[in-house]
């Protein structure tokens, strides 16, 4: 969705909401008690300028772009590897 302002200054003008329906994928303009279906071209013009609507707030919906396969199980650590994990590391004093 988009909230836009139409007017020459923030003190003068009108705010409206543009919402795209997830049911029919159509954009609707909510202007007080008036709701009208608008084409996508009108929505793309909300970049502002002159006496047309300027996008003020953009509202996004999270959606999954790509599904990843389930990760494989973690490798099993052998008993020998577990015993050496607690041994101190050898440190060299040479640069």
Secondary structure, DSSP 8 states (H G I E B T S, - for coil): -EEEEEEEETTEEEEEEEEE-TTT--EEEEETTEEEEE-HHHHHTTB--TTS-EEEEE------S-------------HHHHHHHTS--------
